Structures are given as structure tokens and as C-alpha cells.
Amino acid sequence: MALRPTQNAAERERFVEDLLDIMSTEEKIGQLVLRPVPAQGDTSDTRYLRDQLKRGQLCGLVGSGSQVELAKFRRIAIEETRLGIPLLIADELGRGDTVVMPSPFALSASWAPDIVENATRIIAGEARDAGKNWLLGPDVSLSSWPTEADISSTWSASELLARSLASASVRGIQHDDGSDEGSLACLRVDDASWTNRRMPHTIAEKFRLVAGVLRESQPASVALDPVTQDAFDIGGDADGPAFSIGGPGGYEGIDLAEWGEVARGAGQDSRRAPYVGLSVGAVMAALNEGRITALQIDDAVRRVLGAKYDLGLFRADGPDERPSRSQTPRDARTVALDAALHSIVLLRNEPALLPLSVDSGAILVVGLAATDRSLPTAQANRDGASLIDGLDALGLRHKYVPGLALREERDQSQSGRLVNADRMAIGMASEAARRSRTVIVVLGETDELGEAQQTLLEALRVANGNVVLVTLGSRPLDPDIGGEKLPCVLHAGQLGTTSGHAIAQVLAGKFAPCGRLSIGLIDKGRTGLSLGHGLGFSEFALEDHSAELGHDRVVVSTVLHNVGDREGLETVQLYLKRPAGRGYGRSELSDFQRVSLLAGESRRLLFEIGGNQLGRFERNGKFVIDPGSYMVAVGLSEGQAHAAEISIPPALAQAMGKARSIDPFPALFGRMRNSA
């Protein structure tokens, strides 16, 4: 688990146990106490925290504050307490401050763990420079499209894709290359979207996601929601978690579910990690009354001290004492631009209106969102580059009209009913469209087209058939206009500081789009563009598929051809359907590979399917690999995949189970309570 693996694990264990032996009970409980950073100018709260800290009854602070004030608290912890145990300074994992990165959902369209890792590393470096060493993220929830109120914080509809990108985010937070040190990450699956979803497969998705992230990246801490019998119907106490991830052979980092059990035993609210505000007095009373055991406290504190040790806080030259070494704003902008470019999804391009060329002629940009600098960041205190900014930076000549009348509220200008003032604005836009060769319509945050937007697009489509729709909202859209799909649709939502520059580069052909949908779209109540769909500026094809059974795995093979006339990046995807009753269960993304090929180049790709992909978690937490027939499909999206049936005999299922048992954390859910 160690953020920074020690040369001698026994030395780490001895240090932690020796410290634990000399700690008083109050000091141990104090290592489970987090308090909010006091508000600027709140002298009474500051005095209270200093007093609590000097008595050794504070593990850390949560939130943002001035570096000077945080440094004072860190100094008190080390120099003015009996044991000199350093502080954790925790905060939510945001999108960055000086440079804002794309949102989690936008990044999920990149299907690129390396892109996510680099972006998160910049965010973590900025947070560390602000004095924070524990980031409470990534907070990973799956998209159950189209029900989310805010899809921007979700990580796709695919458990495997979310797991892969969450693992990359953890690595970005916890990186340590010797010159630039990381922070503690906290894998969080305590979002309301988990407990609000009651589908039978939800608990299996959670198990596989958590187990997979722990196996791939080993976050320093984990926060799980209190999974109740009412929510998941798998047992456990109504007020307690249904499972814990600790135990022999299991996870050794900070398990905030243990903090939750302590909070419940002390009669305190524990619905949301990290359980800020635990009372030392209340926990002591619960301990004396037998509602909490000393072993519970020791186990939880042992993890905290180990995490602080791994972070290097006990060293004389610990990270809090060294000058900042994080990337410069120029480096951060380069990473942000790369992330934004890879997160843009070209949904349609037939006929090929993109990339823009000399044949594109006069360009007209329509839409108030094209000038909006706050939309890409969704942060009131930070602006990004608008699409107009990006076009101007490239020197791409264009004309601009708003298309709709300006409302009092910015978000209302993007959707809603048609008002009288719109008719004149639409008429002006239509007349300008007739005099242009290509029309780029830009829409902001909206779940579906309102009356005003629909009328605008219909009028522009009549005036000029070369309409390119660019959507900047969180959700990708593929609307019907006049009973037909638009010829060209580009989704570029929530891309952060460099949004306009990234979109302009794609429009102008300086960067070929390579993003893929991380959810499937719904079209008039039916399945529309599927998971994994996305176009580039070159054409790819797959052929020569095969599936062979090995000793403990299945090997799927295919050949990818770049049949276009320019280099391109394609994402080849593997889907799996497990046996379910007399037929097959739902399709699940099982693996994917991002491949760059020159024009005319071909490459054979191999995918291995093992126990982790074929197995499933039962309601009691047991992982089972069923023999029988499975459907395997390989393609460039879920909707365009070549399917084949494979039969898994009992001997192969058994071999897969044995191979899986040697994975890290074989006893990950060994302490799970269930109703059997």
C-alpha cells in the first residue's frame, strides 16, 4: 500500500508499533479526529484547534486555508505536542485552481489512463503546494444515463473504464519520482449515486471496481458508503456497513469504514466520509461502555500512523519542510491542453465537414456559448478559453452572431421557450448562414434541446446544409433536426481552462479527434450511439477475428487496419456477456486498447480474458466463475462489434479461479458480513 515503499518493511512496522505503545487512549482517538480548517479571522475556532492539537487530539484538518496558517498548525503538531505526530491536511480532489483540468466525465471520454494520470498529477502538485497532503478523491461513481442530475462528476457507464481511469487518478495523486512527491489519495465510492441505484448488478459493480482499483494502484485510503440491507438487500446491520475491506491479507491503508464504525459506536453521524468532527469524549465514553473496543481503535490508528510514515511526514526533511517542486503554469497548461484534446468526441461527420479546410469557405459561428469563458470550467472564480478565443488564437477567420436573444440568466439563454426577441436573432443568423459556406453552432449546458434551440437549428439547417454542432455542456447530444440527424456533431463538454484552444485545433484539423463515448446515448427512448462510439479523421476496419482457449484464459485476436489516408488513433474494444438464465446477461466492456497507426498500416491485437473478467460477485461477496457459454465481441464500439460464442468448460473455470487467487488482496472482502 505504501505511497513510498520503504527499504525495510519491518522498520516501518516497528516504528508504528513503538509509537502506538506509548500513546495514551486520548491520543489514539485523536488520530481519528479531523476538523475543518478555521475560517479566516475566526480566532475562537483557531484557539480551540490549537488547544486540541497541543493535547495530541487532532489527526488533521480538512479544507482550504492560507499556507501561513496551515504551516503554523503543522509546526505546533511537531514542536509543541508530547509525541510530535505530524498533521494530515485533507481536501476534496478538485479540477485544479490556477489551471482547471477537464471534468471526470470529460476525461472518461479520453479512454486514456496516461492522460488522466498526468492531469491528476498536476492537480495534486498544486494542492501540495497549498499545504495539502491528503486528497479525498477520486470519488468514483458510474453513470446510469440518463438519470444523473450532474453527470460531470461521474466516470462513465462502464465499471472497467471507471476502474482503469480511477486507478490512473490514484497514481497521479500518489506519484513519487524522487524529485516531485505526491499526496495520499482516497478512493471514494460513497456517492449517493451508488445507494440510490437498486439494480441487482450494482453491488457486483462496486465490488469489482474497488477490488480492481486496489489491485492496480493501491490508494492510501478508501471510503465506502454505509451499504445497508434496504439499499442492496445483502444483509448487514441497518445502521452499519455491510462489508469491510481490512483483515489479514487484505487492505492495509486507511479504511474510513472503520472510522464510520467508531462514529456510530459513539452515537455520531457517519453518513459521509471522512467523518469530520469525531468527539474524543464521545468515543472515550463508548469505549468505556463497551460499544467500541480498544482493538478497533488500535487497528484504525495503526493505519493512520502507517500512512503518515509512508508519506514521509516523520522525516526531518519531510515534504512539508521542502520547497515546492511542482510544475510551472506553462507545464500545467500543456497537460491541460493535451487532456482536453483527447477528451473531444466526434459523433458524426458525414459528409465530412471536418476538419475545416479552404473548401470550408466563409465560417459563421452561432451561439452565445461560443463566447462563454466560465462554461468550460464550471467554476465561478476561474475562466477558460472560449471557442471564439481559440479560433482567434489560430487566426481562423470567422463571423459571429448570437443566434438567440440574451436572457437575464446565462443558463436560460441556452434552452427554454422561444421568446419574441429570438425571432429577430434567428432571422439574422439565418441570413448570415446563407452568405457563409460553413456554420458552426455552439450549445451550452442542456439536457435536451429547448424550443428556442430547436427552432434556431431548424432555421440554420434550411439556410445552409453545412451545419457543424459543437456541444459544450456536460452531456453529449445527438439531436434530430427536421426529422434528420445533423451531418456533423462534436461533443466537447467541460474541458477546462484550455477548452476553446483544444476545440479550435480539432475543428482546424491540427489534432484529429480520438475521444470515445463513455456512455451510450438514448435516442427517442431507444439505444442511439453506443458506448465506445467516436470518429476520427481517418477510417479504421477490423477483420480476422478469433478466440482460443488456453490453460487458464481465453485469447481473442483481431487485426486492425487504418484504411484512411492519414495517421490516426483508434480504440479497439472487447465486450463480454455472461450466462444469465436461458440467455445472456447485459454486455460489459471487458478490455480495450488504444492504437495509433499510419495510413495503410495494420496490426494484430491480442486480448486476454481471465477470471477477473469472467467471474462475478455473488450477494454474499463470494467471487464465482461459472462454466458455460459466453458471448465475446470485439469492435470499434459496443454497437459495432463482431460477436462470437465461447464455451468455458468446468476445468478451465477452475483453472481461472486458481490463477485469480494469486492476485494481490486475495482476502480483500474476507471480513464481509452477509446474510448467506
ZAMARGU-4260 file (C-alpha; in steps of 0.2 Angstrom, whole numbers, plus 5000, padded with zeros to 4 digits):
<rodrens>
0) 5000/5000/5000 | 5015/5011/5004 | 5015/5028/4994 | 5034/5027/4996 | 5039/5009/4998
5) 5052/5008/5012 | 5068/4998/5011 | 5064/4989/5026 | 5045/4985/5029 | 5050/4979/5047
10) 5057/4996/5051 | 5040/5004/5046 | 5030/4991/5057 | 5042/4993/5071 | 5041/5012/5071
15) 5022/5012/5070 | 5020/4999/5084 | 5033/5008/5096 | 5023/5024/5094 | 5007/5015/5097
20) 5013/5008/5113 | 5017/5025/5121 | 5001/5034/5115 | 4988/5037/5128 | 4970/5032/5124
25) 4965/5050/5121 | 4980/5052/5109 | 4975/5037/5099 | 4957/5043/5097 | 4964/5060/5092
30) 4972/5052/5077 | 4954/5048/5071 | 4949/5066/5073 | 4948/5078/5058 | 4942/5096/5060
35) 4938/5109/5046 | 4951/5122/5043 | 4946/5138/5053 | 4938/5152/5043 | 4950/5167/5040
40) 4948/5178/5055 | 4939/5165/5066 | 4950/5167/5081 | 4940/5157/5093 | 4940/5142/5082
45) 4958/5144/5079 | 4962/5144/5098 | 4951/5129/5100 | 4960/5119/5087 | 4977/5124/5094
50) 4972/5119/5111 | 4966/5102/5104 | 4981/5100/5094 | 4993/5103/5108 | 4984/5090/5118
55) 4988/5077/5104 | 4969/5075/5100 | 4969/5080/5082 | 4974/5070/5067 | 4972/5083/5054
60) 4962/5097/5046 | 4950/5097/5031 | 4948/5111/5019 | 4957/5126/5012 | 4967/5139/5021
65) 4981/5151/5020 | 4998/5142/5018 | 5005/5153/5033 | 4991/5147/5044 | 4992/5129/5039
70) 5011/5130/5042 | 5008/5136/5060 | 4997/5121/5064 | 5010/5109/5056 | 5023/5117/5067
75) 5013/5115/5083 | 5010/5097/5079 | 5028/5093/5078 | 5036/5105/5090 | 5023/5108/5104
80) 5015/5091/5107 | 5020/5077/5118 | 5024/5065/5103 | 5026/5076/5089 | 5015/5067/5077
85) 5013/5077/5061 | 4996/5083/5054 | 4987/5077/5038 | 4979/5092/5029 | 4965/5085/5018
90) 4954/5092/5005 | 4942/5087/4991 | 4950/5082/4974 | 4945/5096/4963 | 4950/5100/4945
95) 4964/5112/4949 | 4964/5131/4953 | 4977/5141/4943 | 4974/5129/4928 | 4957/5119/4928
100) 4958/5102/4920 | 4943/5093/4911 | 4929/5086/4922 | 4930/5067/4927 | 4916/5063/4914
105) 4925/5073/4901 | 4941/5064/4905 | 4932/5047/4904 | 4929/5051/4885 | 4948/5050/4883
110) 4949/5031/4887 | 4967/5036/4891 | 4974/5031/4909 | 4990/5040/4905 | 4981/5057/4901
115) 4971/5055/4917 | 4986/5052/4927 | 4996/5067/4920 | 4981/5078/4923 | 4978/5072/4941
120) 4997/5074/4945 | 4996/5092/4941 | 4981/5094/4952 | 4989/5085/4966 | 5005/5096/4964
125) 4995/5112/4965 | 4986/5105/4981 | 5003/5100/4989 | 5010/5117/4986 | 4995/5124/4995
130) 5000/5114/5010 | 4988/5099/5007 | 4994/5081/5009 | 4978/5070/5008 | 4966/5072/4994
135) 4949/5065/4996 | 4947/5058/4979 | 4945/5051/4966 | 4926/5050/4970 | 4921/5037/4958
140) 4903/5034/4953 | 4896/5026/4937 | 4884/5034/4925 | 4866/5027/4925 | 4862/5038/4910
145) 4851/5047/4908 | 4846/5049/4927 | 4860/5059/4934 | 4857/5077/4939 | 4875/5081/4937
150) 4884/5069/4925 | 4900/5079/4925 | 4907/5070/4941 | 4903/5053/4935 | 4916/5041/4927
155) 4907/5033/4913 | 4894/5019/4912 | 4907/5005/4912 | 4914/4998/4928 | 4930/4993/4919
160) 4933/5010/4911 | 4929/5019/4928 | 4941/5007/4937 | 4955/5010/4924 | 4954/5029/4925
165) 4951/5029/4944 | 4967/5019/4946 | 4976/5031/4935 | 4970/5046/4945 | 4976/5037/4961
170) 4993/5035/4953 | 4993/5053/4948 | 4990/5059/4966 | 5002/5047/4974 | 5016/5049/4962
175) 5034/5049/4969 | 5048/5050/4956 | 5061/5056/4969 | 5060/5074/4964 | 5042/5078/4965
180) 5032/5069/4978 | 5014/5065/4979 | 5000/5065/4992 | 4988/5052/5000 | 4974/5048/4989
185) 4957/5042/4995 | 4947/5030/4984 | 4928/5035/4987 | 4913/5026/4982 | 4902/5034/4994
190) 4892/5045/4982 | 4874/5045/4983 | 4873/5038/4965 | 4878/5021/4972 | 4865/5020/4986
195) 4851/5027/4975 | 4853/5014/4962 | 4844/4997/4966 | 4849/4987/4951 | 4854/4969/4956
200) 4871/4971/4947 | 4876/4987/4957 | 4884/4978/4972 | 4894/4967/4959 | 4900/4983/4950
205) 4905/4991/4967 | 4915/4975/4972 | 4924/4974/4956 | 4928/4992/4955 | 4935/4993/4972
210) 4945/4977/4971 | 4951/4982/4954 | 4957/4999/4959 | 4966/4992/4975 | 4974/4979/4964
215) 4980/4991/4951 | 4985/5007/4961 | 4984/5004/4980 | 4976/5020/4986 | 4982/5026/5003
220) 4964/5027/5009 | 4947/5021/5005 | 4930/5027/5009 | 4915/5016/5006 | 4897/5021/5009
225) 4887/5013/5023 | 4879/4999/5012 | 4863/4995/5020 | 4851/4980/5019 | 4837/4991/5012
230) 4848/4998/4998 | 4856/4982/4992 | 4847/4968/5001 | 4863/4958/5006 | 4862/4959/5024
235) 4872/4969/5037 | 4865/4980/5050 | 4853/4994/5045 | 4865/5007/5053 | 4881/4998/5049
240) 4892/4994/5033 | 4889/4978/5025 | 4907/4974/5022 | 4924/4980/5027 | 4940/4978/5017
245) 4953/4976/5030 | 4958/4960/5038 | 4973/4948/5036 | 4979/4948/5018 | 4968/4962/5014
250) 4969/4981/5013 | 4982/4990/5024 | 4979/5008/5021 | 4967/5020/5030 | 4950/5011/5030
255) 4937/5025/5033 | 4923/5012/5035 | 4932/5008/5052 | 4931/5027/5056 | 4912/5025/5052
260) 4910/5011/5064 | 4919/5021/5078 | 4907/5036/5074 | 4892/5025/5075 | 4898/5017/5091
265) 4900/5035/5098 | 4882/5040/5093 | 4889/5052/5080 | 4883/5055/5062 | 4893/5045/5050
270) 4884/5046/5033 | 4898/5054/5023 | 4917/5052/5024 | 4929/5057/5031 | 4918/5058/5047
275) 4924/5076/5052 | 4921/5081/5070 | 4923/5065/5079 | 4922/5069/5098 | 4936/5062/5109
280) 4925/5062/5124 | 4911/5053/5115 | 4922/5040/5109 | 4930/5038/5126 | 4913/5036/5133
285) 4908/5022/5120 | 4925/5013/5124 | 4922/5013/5142 | 4904/5007/5140 | 4909/4993/5128
290) 4901/5000/5112 | 4919/5002/5104 | 4934/4990/5108 | 4952/4995/5111 | 4956/4984/5096
295) 4945/4994/5085 | 4954/5010/5090 | 4971/5002/5088 | 4968/4995/5071 | 4962/5011/5064
300) 4976/5022/5072 | 4989/5009/5066 | 4983/5013/5048 | 4984/5032/5050 | 5001/5031/5058
305) 5007/5020/5044 | 5000/5032/5031 | 5009/5047/5039 | 5025/5036/5039 | 5023/5032/5020
310) 5020/5050/5016 | 5037/5054/5024 | 5030/5066/5037 | 5040/5059/5051 | 5057/5063/5042
315) 5066/5078/5046 | 5066/5083/5028 | 5048/5078/5026 | 5038/5085/5011 | 5031/5099/5022
320) 5048/5105/5025 | 5054/5106/5007 | 5051/5119/4994 | 5039/5117/4981 | 5044/5107/4965
325) 5028/5106/4956 | 5026/5110/4938 | 5025/5128/4932 | 5009/5135/4925 | 5016/5133/4907
330) 5018/5114/4911 | 5001/5113/4918 | 4993/5122/4903 | 5002/5109/4891 | 4995/5095/4901
335) 4978/5103/4902 | 4978/5106/4883 | 4983/5088/4880 | 4969/5081/4891 | 4956/5092/4883
340) 4961/5087/4865 | 4960/5068/4870 | 4943/5071/4878 | 4934/5078/4862 | 4922/5066/4854
345) 4917/5067/4836 | 4900/5059/4835 | 4895/5062/4817 | 4904/5068/4801 | 4895/5063/4786
350) 4898/5071/4774 | 4915/5076/4781 | 4913/5094/4786 | 4928/5092/4797 | 4942/5096/4798
355) 4939/5114/4791 | 4949/5117/4775 | 4950/5130/4761 | 4934/5122/4754 | 4925/5126/4771
360) 4924/5144/4764 | 4917/5158/4775 | 4914/5152/4793 | 4899/5158/4803 | 4899/5154/4822
365) 4882/5155/4830 | 4878/5153/4849 | 4880/5163/4865 | 4890/5148/4872 | 4904/5151/4859
370) 4909/5167/4869 | 4906/5159/4887 | 4923/5158/4896 | 4915/5151/4913 | 4906/5136/4904
375) 4921/5125/4901 | 4927/5126/4920 | 4910/5127/4929 | 4919/5137/4942 | 4914/5155/4945
380) 4931/5161/4950 | 4941/5154/4936 | 4938/5156/4917 | 4943/5146/4902 | 4946/5150/4884
385) 4930/5152/4874 | 4928/5144/4857 | 4930/5162/4850 | 4946/5164/4859 | 4953/5148/4852
390) 4948/5152/4834 | 4956/5169/4836 | 4972/5162/4843 | 4973/5151/4827 | 4970/5166/4816
395) 4955/5156/4809 | 4944/5170/4801 | 4925/5169/4805 | 4910/5179/4809 | 4899/5178/4824
400) 4881/5180/4828 | 4872/5176/4845 | 4858/5167/4836 | 4846/5169/4851 | 4842/5184/4862
405) 4851/5186/4878 | 4841/5182/4893 | 4844/5189/4911 | 4851/5172/4917 | 4865/5165/4907
410) 4859/5147/4908 | 4842/5152/4902 | 4850/5158/4886 | 4854/5140/4881 | 4837/5132/4882
415) 4819/5136/4886 | 4804/5143/4877 | 4805/5154/4861 | 4803/5172/4865 | 4799/5186/4853
420) 4816/5193/4853 | 4823/5176/4847 | 4814/5178/4831 | 4824/5193/4825 | 4840/5185/4831
425) 4836/5168/4822 | 4832/5178/4806 | 4849/5187/4807 | 4858/5171/4810 | 4849/5163/4795
430) 4853/5177/4784 | 4871/5176/4789 | 4871/5157/4786 | 4865/5159/4768 | 4881/5170/4765
435) 4893/5158/4773 | 4900/5141/4767 | 4901/5133/4784 | 4890/5136/4800 | 4897/5131/4817
440) 4883/5131/4830 | 4888/5131/4848 | 4877/5125/4863 | 4880/5126/4881 | 4874/5116/4896
445) 4857/5107/4892 | 4850/5090/4894 | 4840/5091/4878 | 4836/5105/4865 | 4823/5118/4871
450) 4810/5126/4859 | 4822/5141/4855 | 4837/5130/4851 | 4827/5118/4841 | 4820/5132/4831
455) 4837/5140/4828 | 4844/5124/4822 | 4830/5120/4810 | 4831/5138/4803 | 4850/5136/4800
460) 4848/5119/4793 | 4836/5126/4780 | 4848/5141/4776 | 4864/5131/4775 | 4866/5112/4774
465) 4884/5113/4781 | 4880/5114/4799 | 4893/5108/4812 | 4885/5107/4830 | 4898/5109/4845
470) 4891/5105/4862 | 4899/5112/4877 | 4888/5105/4891 | 4891/5090/4902 | 4880/5078/4892
475) 4883/5073/4874 | 4869/5077/4862 | 4864/5069/4845 | 4848/5078/4841 | 4835/5076/4827
480) 4833/5092/4817 | 4818/5092/4805 | 4817/5074/4807 | 4835/5070/4802 | 4852/5070/4811
485) 4864/5084/4809 | 4879/5080/4797 | 4892/5084/4810 | 4891/5084/4829 | 4906/5087/4840
490) 4905/5085/4859 | 4917/5095/4869 | 4910/5097/4886 | 4918/5103/4902 | 4936/5104/4895
495) 4943/5116/4907 | 4955/5131/4905 | 4961/5127/4888 | 4944/5122/4881 | 4942/5134/4867
500) 4960/5131/4861 | 4958/5112/4860 | 4941/5113/4851 | 4948/5125/4838 | 4963/5114/4835
505) 4951/5099/4831 | 4940/5110/4820 | 4955/5116/4810 | 4962/5098/4809 | 4978/5102/4819
510) 4973/5087/4830 | 4962/5073/4825 | 4948/5069/4837 | 4951/5052/4846 | 4938/5053/4861
515) 4925/5040/4863 | 4908/5040/4871 | 4910/5033/4889 | 4891/5031/4890 | 4878/5025/4877
520) 4865/5038/4871 | 4847/5037/4871 | 4838/5042/4855 | 4819/5043/4856 | 4818/5030/4870
525) 4829/5018/4861 | 4848/5015/4860 | 4856/5028/4850 | 4875/5030/4848 | 4883/5016/4859
530) 4897/5015/4872 | 4914/5017/4864 | 4907/5027/4848 | 4918/5040/4841 | 4925/5046/4825
535) 4942/5052/4819 | 4949/5060/4803 | 4954/5043/4796 | 4945/5027/4794 | 4948/5010/4803
540) 4942/4992/4800 | 4944/4976/4809 | 4945/4958/4802 | 4952/4941/4805 | 4944/4938/4822
545) 4947/4923/4833 | 4945/4916/4850 | 4956/4902/4858 | 4955/4893/4875 | 4971/4892/4885
550) 4976/4884/4901 | 4968/4897/4912 | 4962/4911/4900 | 4954/4915/4883 | 4964/4924/4870
555) 4955/4934/4857 | 4964/4940/4842 | 4959/4953/4828 | 4968/4964/4815 | 4966/4982/4815
560) 4968/4992/4798 | 4970/5010/4795 | 4961/5011/4778 | 4961/5030/4778 | 4974/5042/4771
565) 4981/5050/4787 | 4988/5044/4803 | 4975/5040/4817 | 4972/5034/4834 | 4958/5021/4836
570) 4951/5012/4852 | 4948/4994/4850 | 4936/4987/4862 | 4931/4970/4869 | 4914/4966/4876
575) 4908/4951/4886 | 4891/4944/4890 | 4889/4931/4904 | 4877/4917/4905 | 4860/4923/4913
580) 4846/4911/4914 | 4842/4904/4897 | 4851/4918/4888 | 4865/4931/4891 | 4866/4945/4903
585) 4870/4963/4898 | 4885/4967/4888 | 4900/4973/4898 | 4916/4982/4892 | 4930/4969/4896
590) 4945/4977/4889 | 4951/4990/4877 | 4967/4995/4868 | 4971/5012/4860 | 4982/5010/4845
595) 4990/5023/4833 | 4993/5018/4815 | 5000/5026/4800 | 4989/5027/4784 | 4988/5010/4777
600) 4996/5002/4792 | 4989/4986/4800 | 4992/4977/4817 | 4986/4961/4825 | 4980/4964/4843
605) 4978/4951/4857 | 4966/4952/4871 | 4967/4940/4886 | 4951/4936/4896 | 4954/4928/4913
610) 4945/4925/4929 | 4944/4944/4933 | 4933/4947/4918 | 4923/4931/4918 | 4920/4930/4936
615) 4906/4938/4946 | 4902/4943/4964 | 4888/4934/4972 | 4876/4943/4985 | 4887/4935/4999
620) 4903/4943/4992 | 4910/4926/4985 | 4918/4928/4968 | 4912/4914/4956 | 4917/4909/4939
625) 4904/4899/4930 | 4907/4887/4917 | 4896/4888/4902 | 4893/4898/4886 | 4899/4916/4885
630) 4897/4929/4871 | 4913/4939/4867 | 4913/4953/4854 | 4927/4964/4848 | 4924/4980/4838
635) 4926/4999/4837 | 4911/5002/4848 | 4898/4992/4858 | 4886/4994/4844 | 4898/4989/4830
640) 4907/4973/4837 | 4909/4956/4830 | 4902/4943/4842 | 4907/4925/4844 | 4901/4912/4857
645) 4914/4903/4868 | 4911/4888/4879 | 4921/4888/4896 | 4922/4870/4902 | 4922/4867/4921
650) 4941/4863/4921 | 4945/4880/4913 | 4934/4889/4925 | 4943/4880/4939 | 4960/4885/4932
655) 4954/4903/4930 | 4949/4903/4949 | 4966/4897/4954 | 4975/4909/4944 | 4965/4923/4951
660) 4968/4918/4969 | 4987/4923/4967 | 4981/4941/4964 | 4985/4955/4976 | 4972/4956/4990
665) 4965/4939/4989 | 4956/4941/5006 | 4950/4959/5001 | 4932/4956/5006 | 4936/4942/5019
670) 4928/4951/5033 | 4912/4955/5024 | 4896/4951/5034 | 4882/4944/5024 | 4865/4935/5026
675) 4871/4919/5017
</rodrens>
